[in-house]
């Protein structure tokens, strides 16, 4: 294992210290319990909190700031944060209108966020992200997994919250976005969790894992390596079969790198995606390409489609200023 690391047990603390120092104009790091919060809180705004195991950066800490999250609770690598982190974060960022928890559907995350929701004295609600169409159940989840669709939910609901919407309005919007969003990924290689020091799974040089989860969970099938066009077609067929967008529907397309794939390859994958959608009269309204929901150094990518409407398009285009996403300011 070759990684920039001093001591395995200090990996998360040192990484967060560097993150907070690099983005001190935007975020503040709370060390006990650990969470990252927005530096400048907006009085009277519904606060958005997300979190999960580390190793998926920039998700979620990288999306703390204007127009997205008010706080993020990072756990150890691929390990859920604890309820005390979530409750402390909620207390720190609530400015009078309550807190919306945005949670990816993994058993540990869901259990701990539900505990925090029940025990917190801050009024709160929850949006559950389950955009992964690859498998219905795995050892990590009951139901579909939450993956890169979380970025879209956090951006759109974050914008709505900035506009002064209520907690109930933010939750309803988040639930609606989640229902209109679907994702699927593919892995070319495994990743290595620092504490383990070994590959999470083994895969042949000529193989790919179709439908892989962001922790290295098995997907739909192990297949032989294929062209970008072929891979994009399989992922998109599953996504479109799930979403069933009408012809001419405006789609937000997110091509997401899993950590070890160069940006040039991601743009090539988007080109394959664009061609596939255009042949089926499916309109691309907005595009985002980059490594936003990663799995350490795993090589591979995911494709996410979100069926936009006028309200959702407005909130995607609105100003955002976070360490990982920024435009319009």
HELIX and SHEET records of a PDB file:
HELIX    1   1 UNK A    8  UNK A   10  5                                   3    
HELIX    2   2 UNK A   11  UNK A   22  1                                  12    
HELIX    3   3 UNK A   61  UNK A   63  5                                   3    
HELIX    4   4 UNK A   83  UNK A   93  1                                  11    
HELIX    5   5 UNK A  107  UNK A  119  1                                  13    
HELIX    6   6 UNK A  149  UNK A  162  1                                  14    
HELIX    7   7 UNK A  167  UNK A  179  1                                  13    
HELIX    8   8 UNK A  228  UNK A  243  1                                  16    
HELIX    9   9 UNK A  263  UNK A  279  1                                  17    
HELIX   10  10 UNK A  310  UNK A  317  1                                   8    
SHEET    1   A 6 UNK A  27  UNK A  31  0                                        
SHEET    2   A 6 UNK A  34  UNK A  38 -1                                        
SHEET    3   A 6 UNK A  71  UNK A  77 -1                                        
SHEET    4   A 6 UNK A  47  UNK A  54  1                                        
SHEET    5   A 6 UNK A  99  UNK A 104  1                                        
SHEET    6   A 6 UNK A 124  UNK A 129  1                                        
SHEET    1   B 3 UNK A  65  UNK A  66  0                                        
SHEET    2   B 3 UNK A 320  UNK A 322 -1                                        
SHEET    3   B 3 UNK A 326  UNK A 327 -1                                        
SHEET    1   C 6 UNK A 221  UNK A 224  0                                        
SHEET    2   C 6 UNK A 207  UNK A 210 -1                                        
SHEET    3   C 6 UNK A 181  UNK A 187 -1                                        
SHEET    4   C 6 UNK A 300  UNK A 307 -1                                        
SHEET    5   C 6 UNK A 250  UNK A 257 -1                                        
SHEET    6   C 6 UNK A 283  UNK A 290  1                                        
END                                                                             
